[in-house]
Each structure stands twice: as C-alpha cells, then as structure tokens.
C-alpha cells in the first residue's frame, strides 16, 4: 500500500558507511528503494570481518638490540660533533658517523612501524605485512584445503620472524609462537602468526572450516 502511495517519486538516500564512505541509493518507489538498502545491508554484513588483529615486533631482546645499536653510533657522533672531541684513536669522520647513524635510525623506525594485520571473514582470510605489503593479500576459503591454529617454533621451523621460509612452507609472523596454519588446495602452506589463538579458533569453529592440517 505504501509503495502505491509513493509511486512516481524518486528517493535519494545517502548512507554513511563505516570509514565515512558515502553511498548514494536511488529508487523509483519505496519498495524498490527498501530492496536496494536491504541488499546492501546483507552484503555489508557478510563482508564485515569476524576477527581482526594487528601485531608488532615487541620482543624485549630485539628492542634492546636496536637501542644498543643506535647508541653505538649516536654517542660517538655526539662526542665528535657536539663536544668536538675525537672518539677513539682512529676516529671516523663526522660525515660517516652521520650517515651510519641515519641508517640505523631508519632501520629502527621501520622496525617499530612494521606490523602484521589479519582479518577473517565469511569469505576468507586476509593478511598483510605493512609496510612490505600496502594492500591485504586475500585467501578465499574455497582455495584453502585445511586450516589449523597451532603452536610452532619460529626459529627452528622458519628461522625467525618476518617473511620466512622453512620445511613447513612460508610464514608471516612478528612475535609469539602461535599461528594460523593454512594448507591450500595446491598443497602450498602459509602460516600467519597470531597472539589471539583462542579467538581465531572460535571463528574457525563458527565458520565450520576444515581443520587438523596434516603435518
């Protein structure tokens, strides 16, 4: 009835999406406009991540290593450039000290902004190692044979953290010893590190995904 009353009218609606994106919806009558909104709402609900996580390098020994590394070059630079006293019996030139100090500071800055972002939705799992990956890499469930949340040994299995390769395939990790093990339909493997294994298991169970990846 309401659709008949509103016939021959054009409805312009502006929907504010999360992230402040503006969506304009136009319908020729109330019923068609409502169907458009319903379709959009269902699509958005399906694509909304069920799990989100961001991780950074926060191992105490790594932080201490970068602090010591920077002090090794900043202190001689301060002594020579500010105090005007040569550092050591064969002091390095000020230019070289400045260059090396900037290099170590730059590496340290990358270390502190480096992060692993992970999202899990009904369509699949997405991850990126920022700033190496500017965009998310998406892996659809249809391309994944099995998934398992497991404990692993970063050094023994993959030789450390970052983008690593080992006997169990590739790994993207930044901390901890828990990971999301993916086994793809083509037999390739990818382990994505996580510090919230229990939440990931809950989502995997909720989506009824195939688990118990073979070793």
C-alpha positions in Angstrom: 0.0 0.0 0.0 2.7 2.4 0.9 4.5 1.5 -2.3 1.5 2.5 -4.3 1.2 5.9 -2.5 4.8 6.7 -3.2 4.8 5.6 -6.9 6.3 8.0 -9.4 8.6 9.6 -6.8 12.4 9.3 -6.8 14.0 8.5 -3.5 17.6 9.7 -3.0 19.2 8.3 0.2 22.8 8.8 1.4 24.1 6.0 3.7 27.1 6.6 5.8 29.3 3.5 5.7 31.9 2.6 8.3 35.0 4.5 7.4 32.9 7.6 6.4 32.3 6.5 2.9 29.2 7.9 1.3 26.8 5.6 -0.6 24.0 7.1 -2.7 20.9 4.9 -3.3 18.2 5.8 -5.7 14.9 4.0 -6.2 11.8 4.7 -8.2 9.5 3.8 -5.3 9.6 2.9 -1.6 9.6 -0.8 -2.2 12.4 -0.9 -4.7 14.4 1.5 -2.5 13.9 -0.7 0.5 15.1 -3.7 -1.5 18.3 -1.9 -2.5 19.0 -0.9 1.1 18.3 -4.5 2.2 20.7 -5.9 -0.4 23.4 -3.5 0.6 23.0 -4.3 4.3 23.2 -8.0 3.7 26.3 -7.7 1.5 28.0 -5.5 4.1 27.1 -7.9 6.9 28.6 -10.8 5.0 31.9 -8.9 4.3 32.3 -7.5 7.8 35.4 -9.2 9.4 34.6 -11.6 12.2 38.2 -11.3 13.5 40.8 -8.5 13.3 44.2 -8.3 14.7 47.3 -6.1 14.4 50.7 -7.3 15.8 54.1 -5.6 16.0 57.6 -6.6 16.9 57.7 -6.2 20.6 60.3 -8.8 21.7 62.3 -7.3 24.6 65.6 -8.6 23.2 65.0 -7.0 19.8 64.1 -3.7 21.4 67.3 -3.8 23.5 69.4 -4.7 20.4 68.2 -1.7 18.5 68.8 0.6 21.5 72.4 -0.6 21.8 72.9 -0.4 18.1 71.8 3.2 17.9 73.8 4.2 21.0 76.9 2.7 19.4 76.8 5.4 16.7 74.9 8.2 18.3 77.3 8.6 21.3 80.5 8.9 19.1 78.6 11.3 16.9 77.6 13.4 19.9 81.2 13.4 21.2 82.7 14.5 17.9 80.1 16.8 16.5 78.8 18.5 19.7 81.7 18.2 22.1 84.4 18.5 19.4 86.4 15.6 20.9 87.6 12.7 18.6 86.2 9.3 19.5 88.9 6.7 19.7 92.5 6.5 18.5 91.4 6.4 14.8 88.1 8.4 14.8 85.6 8.0 12.0 84.8 11.2 10.1 81.7 13.1 11.1 80.2 12.5 7.7 80.5 8.8 8.0 79.1 8.8 11.6 76.1 10.9 10.4 75.4 8.5 7.5 75.7 5.4 9.7 73.5 7.0 12.5 70.8 7.9 10.0 70.9 4.4 8.6 70.5 2.7 12.0 67.8 5.2 12.9 65.9 4.5 9.7 66.1 0.7 10.2 64.9 1.2 13.8 61.9 3.3 12.5 60.9 0.6 10.0 61.2 -2.0 12.8 58.8 0.0 15.0 56.2 0.6 12.3 56.3 -2.9 10.9 53.1 -4.8 11.7 51.1 -7.9 10.7 47.4 -7.2 10.1 45.0 -10.1 9.9 41.3 -10.2 9.1 38.9 -13.2 8.9 35.5 -13.0 7.3 33.0 -15.4 5.9 34.7 -15.1 2.5 38.2 -16.0 3.6 41.3 -14.7 5.5 43.3 -11.6 4.6 46.7 -10.5 5.8 49.5 -8.1 5.1 52.9 -7.3 6.5 53.0 -3.5 6.5 54.9 -1.7 5.0 56.1 -4.5 2.8 52.5 -5.1 1.7 50.5 -2.0 1.1 47.3 -3.9 0.4 45.8 -7.0 2.0 46.5 -10.4 0.4 43.2 -12.3 0.4 42.9 -16.1 0.6 39.4 -17.4 -0.1 38.1 -20.4 1.8 37.4 -22.2 -1.5 41.2 -22.2 -2.2 42.1 -23.5 1.3 42.0 -27.2 2.0 42.6 -27.1 5.7 43.2 -24.6 8.5 44.7 -25.2 11.9 45.6 -22.9 14.8 48.8 -24.4 16.2 51.8 -23.7 18.3 55.1 -23.6 16.4 58.8 -22.9 16.9 59.7 -19.7 15.0 63.5 -20.2 15.0 63.5 -24.0 14.4 60.7 -24.1 11.8 61.2 -20.9 9.9 64.5 -19.3 11.1 62.9 -16.3 12.8 60.2 -13.7 12.2 59.1 -11.6 9.2 58.5 -13.2 5.8 60.2 -16.6 6.4 60.5 -19.9 4.6 61.0 -23.3 6.2 60.3 -27.0 6.0 56.6 -26.3 6.6 56.3 -23.7 3.8 56.1 -19.9 4.2 55.4 -17.9 7.4 54.3 -14.3 8.1 55.0 -13.6 11.7 56.2 -10.8 14.0 56.0 -12.3 17.5 55.0 -15.2 19.7 54.7 -18.9 18.8 51.1 -19.3 17.8 50.0 -19.3 14.2 47.2 -19.9 11.7 48.4 -22.7 9.5 46.8 -22.7 6.0 47.1 -25.6 3.6 45.9 -24.6 0.1 44.3 -26.8 -2.5 47.6 -26.9 -4.4 49.4 -28.2 -1.4 51.3 -25.0 -0.6 51.4 -23.8 3.0 51.3 -20.4 4.8 51.5 -19.8 8.5 50.1 -16.4 9.7 51.2 -15.6 13.3 48.6 -14.6 15.9 48.7 -13.5 19.5 45.0 -14.4 19.9 44.8 -18.1 19.1 41.6 -18.7 21.1 39.6 -16.1 19.2 40.8 -17.5 15.9 39.7 -21.0 17.0 36.3 -19.6 17.9 35.9 -18.1 14.4 37.1 -21.3 12.7 34.6 -23.3 14.7 31.9 -20.8 14.0 32.5 -21.0 10.2 32.8 -24.8 10.4 36.1 -24.8 8.4 38.1 -28.0 7.8 40.7 -28.3 10.5 43.5 -30.7 11.5 46.0 -29.8 8.8 48.3 -32.7 8.1 52.0 -32.5 9.1 
